[in-house]
């Protein structure tokens, strides 16, 4: 459904050297993530099948799909007002919007589209910067806020460190202060262990995002999909659990949901849609992923997201 759009968009991204999935040092995380997705097969259950629905409720809002753009920023190299165009396309697809490290002007352009937006904040060294970002997100009508807790020592692309001087590690007491500073639901993003999942819940997190940040934190980070079932089991439905990273097609979305994700975040694939077709390309990409997901749900006996059965997955 989205193959041609994905191919065209990825070619443009490569030409512009934007969004390359290189990770830290050896870049093994990208390979490991894809290999793990590809190692999982899906059985079909077609007798008595029905057309599936993918509607979902998040933070008191209704959406048509569990597929959402990742917390991106600074996409003006792909088109003018890139993040606002992503938001327009996301709104048209009936999805929730996520926003990353971009400045106040960028965030204002996103929320001005009317898209229901979750603002993710980096762990800045100065706590006042964090509190100001939370306050601004509230002022502009965000439906939730959150933090990239895994960015306490910055990121890494190959051997180059990314903005290490801007950020600082986050303690449980720090996290609790930030969560208590807002009435909005707070998402802890960057969880990749049972220990951090438990600490997030203890601190009052309203949702958890399982991600290895595309391999840009450490080399050989465990694929998020691989640890997702254990984290989902620990959470036990108390809060939403999102899977972030490695999603290319609807089959990837299905596997993540079957293994315990409430919803998924899609980065490069959404960027490819933006590159190929602007806001309409984003709409087509999210809608296409959703249609692929619903088709797989239908032929595996799931009428809605709550009916997806993990037992249809065949895993090594």
Secondary structure, DSSP 8 states (H G I E B T S, - for coil): --HHHHHHHHHHHHHHT-S----BTT-HHHHHHHHHHHT-EE----TT-------EEETTEEES-SEEE-SB---TTTSTTHHHHHHHHHHHTT--EEE-S--HHHHHHHHTTT--EEEEEE-BSSHHHHHHHHHHHHHTT-SEEEEEGGGTT-EEEBTEEESGGGB----HHHHHHHHHT-SSEEEEEEE-SHHHHHHHHHHT-SEEEEE-GGGTSSTT---HHHHHHHHHHHHTTSSEEEEES---SHHHHHHHHHTT-SEEEESHHHHHHHHHHHHHHHHHHHHHHHHHHHHHHHTTT-SSGGG--GGGEE--
